[in-house]
Amino acid sequence: MRALRILVVDDQEHMRELLVEALSADGHSVEPAEDGMTALKMFDAQPYELVVSDLQMPQMDGPRLYGELQKRRPGAMPGFVFITGEDEAPEYRKFLQDSKLPVVTKPFKLKEFRQLLGTLFPGG
């Protein structure tokens, strides 16, 4: 798989660091954001090919972040993957079902996450 520009958005520092470290080791250019507001500023400053976002975060949750990014780049959205716990509120479950976006459930194995990326960005 070719190297990607990835934005990792998670309010849990250990999860952010784990993903940044693992994806960077795979040759990707990865930047962390601790919340949705920071992610929006970073997204406005430079393009990313993939956003990996926690679903539940303070200030701006994952679905709201996704909606804001759609407004900023209609027709040119990057790939998007949500990371979530198993016990999500009904409104989050409905959003995930309706959006049909890829979801990785915590805890997950990095191997599985890498396989998902290979599916989203095959070849080149």
Secondary structure, 3 states (H helix, E strand, C coil): CCCCEEEEECCCHHHHHHHHHHHHHCCCEEEEECCHHHHHHHHHHCCCCEEEEECCCCCCCHHHHHHHHHHHCCCCCCEEEEEECCCCCHHHHHHHHHHCCCEEECCCCHHHHHHHHHHHCCCC
